[in-house]
Amino acid sequence: MSAHDWLDRAALARHSVEPRQFIDFRQATLPDGQRIVDAYNGSGLTYTVLPDRGLDVWSAHYNGRPLTWIAQGAPYPPDFALPWLQQFNGGLVVTCGLTHAGVPETDPDTGEFRDLHGQFSRLRATEVRVERDDPEALVLAGAVTETRLFGVQLRLERRYMLRLGEPAIHIADRITNRGDLSAPLMVLYHVNVGYPLVAEGARFDTPHHAVYPRDAEARGGYATWPQYEGPLPRYAEQVFFHHLKQADGQTCALIGRDDFGLLCEWDPVQMPYLTQWKNTRQGIYVSGVEPGNCIPEGRNGARASGRLQWIEPGETRAFDLTLRVLPDADAVRAARERIAALRETGEVVPSVDLADFMV
């Protein structure tokens, strides 16, 4: 029997009346009270969602190989008394926002302090549920609200789609402004990849029109931004912003090795920006693929640069992201050929101005 023959729907039905044998979102609680949801679907991909940390993805594996880096002692219960970096679990998806993504800052008008990357990853989800309409497909759904009396009233409704035998994570977010005032909207998906998916010899491929270094440190590594070296003690992070090309309402980015990779796919109208975070530091060897409707410059910086987006009262904005495991050399090669063709013939994503980071 081949690797995929056993996934035949008729064969599954003949052998078991319980679909959870093959596909499920399994909910449980850790000893410290945190909720977790484990996903499996017969594809080799397994991952864990943390409802008490923004309904984000923590650990993730493919046939036992880690896809991400996780922090010592993670997952941490949400604690707003601690800085964001002390609460960083690592994990495959950390959502930044919803009204601030980027450096810690103080608002010059209100005096409000905003920590690194906003509040979202420390907010608890409500209405967490599993929807099973088809034996071969499941949805994990929940809601996360960023709210403040006399302030923003944002509600994010998230859905994870899990399909039998497919090594992919589909995230569909819908953010609604339930308040009566316009609200800033900064949404960035911090997709964190770790060893052995990234290691010496790994590469980052994007259908880029242009690539911009964030600062002097990144300018020093600009010539080698696509390449990953081995772990180095005290390595200083490098950040690059990618102005991409698109086709048929989609763009993508690939990170990984010649025989194992992760492909990120999204709609550039929803998220026109892509940030690359290179952090090949010994012991904390982790890098980020970060599509978003912003770059991580903070709300103050986005307002000053003219890149800050707003969401109006009653408005709903959609954000869709797919993370697809590429399990072998053929899959990686096909994805790289797709990206090369898109870089050659795709249309430049409009309304992106990163000239202030020009080399």
N, C-alpha and C positions, 0 to 999 in steps of 0.2 A: 504494500500500500504506500503510495507516494505521500509527500508531506501535506498535500491538499485534498487527496481523495476522501479523507475521513470527514471533511467539512461539508460534504454533499448533504443538502437539506433532507432529502428522503432517507438517507442512511442515518442521520441523527434522529429523525422521528421514529425509525424502526428500532433504535437501540435505547432510547431514553425518552420518557414523557416529561422530563424536567429540563427546560432550556438552561437553567443556571449551571448545569454540568459543563456547559460550553461557553457561555457568555453571561457576564453579570457586572453590576456595580454593587459591591458588597459593603454594607455600612457597618461600622464598628466604633468603639470608643477606647481610647488609650487609657492606661492607668491614671494619667494626670487629668483626665476628663475631656481631652480634645477628641473631636469627632474625626474619623477618617473614612474614606470611601476608596476601596480597592477595585480597579477595573481589570478585567481579562476578557479575551474574546477568541481564543484559539489561534491567534496570529503569531504568538511569540512575544507580543508587546504587552507589558503590564505596567500600570502606573497607579499612583495614590493621590487622591484629591483631599485637600484640607479645608473643610467647610468653615473652620474657625480662623482661617487665614485667607480670607477673600475668595474661597472656593478655587484656589489655585492648585496647580499640579506640583507635588513635592517629588518623591522618588519616581524613577521610571527606568525600566529595563527592557531589553530585547534579547530573548533567549538567555537570560542571566547576565548579559553585559549591560553595565550602567550607561545611561544616556546623559546623565547630569552629575554635577557635583553637589554634595550636601554638607552643611556646616556641622561642626562638632556639637553633639547634644541635640541637634534638630530632630523633630520640629518643636519650635518654641511656642508656648501659649502667647497670645497677643498681649502686649504690655506697653501702653503708651508712655510709661515713665522712662523707658529705655530708648536710646537712640536707634534709628532704623537699622544701622549696620549691626548692632548687637542683636537685633531681631531677625536678621536675614537668615533664612533657612537654607539658602541655596535652592535647589529644586528646579524642575524643568521650566515652569512658567511662574513668574512673579509679575503680577499686574501693577503697574505704576500709574498713579492718578488718584482720583478722577479729575481733580482741579489743579494738580501740581505734579510735575515729574522733573526731577533733576536735583541740583545742588540745594543744600539747606539755605534758607534765606529768610529775611524779615521784610514784610510788606512795608514800603516806604510811606504809605498813606494811613494804614490801620495799625501798624506795629505788630501785626500777627506774625508769629514765627511758624515757618513751614519746614518740617524735617525733610530729609532726603526722600525723594520719590513719592511723597504724599502719604495719605492715610490708608489707602485701599487694602494693602496686604495685611493690615492688622484689624480689619473689620470682619465681623462674623456674619455668615450667610444665614438666612431664614428660608422657610418653605422648601427645604431640601427634600427632594423626592426622586424616585426612579419611575420612569414611564416606559411601559413595555407594550407596544402596539403590534410588534412583529417578533416572532421567535429569533429572527436573525439581526435585530437592531434594537438598541436601548437608548434612552436619553436620561442623563442625570441633569436635573434642573434645580435652580435655586436663585435667590435674590440677595443682593448686597446693596445697602443704602449708605450714601454719604450725606449726612444731614446735620443741620445746626439750627437751633432756634434763631429766627430772624436772619438766617443765612441760606446757604445752598440746600436744595432739596432734590438730590439726584438718586435715582434708583436704577441699578444694573440688574438685568435678568440674564442669567447665563445658562446655556445648554451645551452639554457635552454629548456628541453623537458617537455611539459605539456600534460598529458593524462587525458581524461575525467574520473572522478570518482576515480582517483588514488591519495592517500595522500602522494605524494613523490615529491621531487625536484631532477631532473637529471641535472647535470652540466657536459658539455663536453668542455674542453679547449684544444686548439692546439696552441703551442708556436713555432714560427719560428724565427730563427736567420737570418735576412735579411742583416746583415753586412758581412764584409770580414775578421773578426777576431773572434776567439773563445771567448765566453762570459760565465761568471759564471752563474749558474742557480740554484736559491734557490726558491722553491715554497712550500708554506705551507698554508693550508686552516684552518683558525681560525674559527671553528664552535662553536659559543657562545650560551650556553643554560642558561636559567634563570627560575625563579619561575613562575608557579608551577611545571614545568617539573623537575627541581632540587630543592630539599628542604630537610629538615630533613627526613632521611629514604631512600633517593634516593641512587642508586648504579651505579657503572661503571663496565661493564663487557667486557673483551677483551679475545681473544684466545692467551694469552701471553705465550711465552717461558721464558721470564724474564722481570722484571720491575726494572728500575734504578731511584733512586732519583737524582735530579739535583744538590742539594747543602745541606748544613747543615739543613736548614729549612725543606726541604723535607725529609731528613733522620729522623727527629723527628716525622714525620707523616707517615713513610713508612709502619708501621703495619696496618694502616687503610686507605691506598690509595683508595680502592674501595668504601668506605663509605662516605656519606655526612651528616654533622651535620647541626644544625640550624645556623642562622646568628649570627656572633660574631663581636662586635666592634673591630676595629684595627687588624683584622685577617691578618696574613702575608701569602701571596700566597705560594702555594706549587706546584712544577712541577715535573712530572714523565715521563720517557721515556719508551715506551713499545716495546720490541722486540717480534713480533707477529708470529703466525703460519697461514698457508694458505691452501686452497684446491681449485682445479679447477680454478686457477688464480684469486681468490678473497679472501679478508679478510674483517673483519668488527669490529665494536665496538658499544656497546649499553649503553646509559645513560638514566636514568629515574627512575620511581617508579614502584611498582609491577603492577600497572594497567594503566600506561601511560609512553611511552618511545619514544626515537628517535634512530633509527638504522642508522649508517653510513656504507656504503659499498664502496670498491674501490679495484683496482688492485695493489697488493704490488710490482709488478715489476716497475710500474710507481712511486709509493710512498711507499717505504719500511719502513718508520719511522712513529711512532705515538707518539705525545706528549699529555699528560694530564695536563691541567691547573686547579688547584683547587683554587677558590677564593670565599670563603663563608663569605665574609665580609659584615657586616650590611649595607644595603642601596645600595651596589654595589655587590649583590650576583649573581655572574656569573661564569661559568666554561667553559673551552674550551676542545673540542675534535679536535685534530689538526693533520690529516694525511698530509704527505709531502714527498718530495724527500730529506728532510733535517730535522734536529732539529733546534730550534731557538737559535743557538749559535753565529750567525753573520758570515759574510764572513771571517773575520780574524780567528775566531775560527774553522770554517769548513776547511779552508785551512791548519791550523796547525794540525788538527786531521786527515786529509786525507779524510774527508767526503764530501768535496766540489765537486759538479758535474759541468760539462761544457757542453755547447751546441755549436756545430761546425757551421761554415758558411753554410747556405742552409739547415741545419738540422731542422726537426720539431719533437717536443716531445708532446705526448698526456698525458692528465691528466683527469680522469673521476671520478666523485664522485656522489653518490646517498644518499640522506637523506630521510629516510622513517619513517613516523609517525606510531607508534604502539598504537592503540587507546584504547586497553583494556587488561585485565589480560591474556587472552588467547594468544594474539599476543606477549606480553612481555615474557610469559613463553616459547613459541615456539622459540623466538629469543635467549633466554638464553640457552635453550637446544641445539640449533645449535652451539652457541659459546662454550659451554662445550664440545660438541663432537669434534669441531675443535681443542680445546685446548688439547684434549686427543689423537687425531689421525692425526691432520694436520701436514704438513711439515713446518719446521722452515724457515722463510723468509731469503734467503741468502744475503750475502754482507752487513750485518749490524754488525757493531762493536761499542758497547757502553761500552766496558770494563773500559774505563777511568771514568765512573760514578758508578762503582761497589761499593756496600755497604761495 
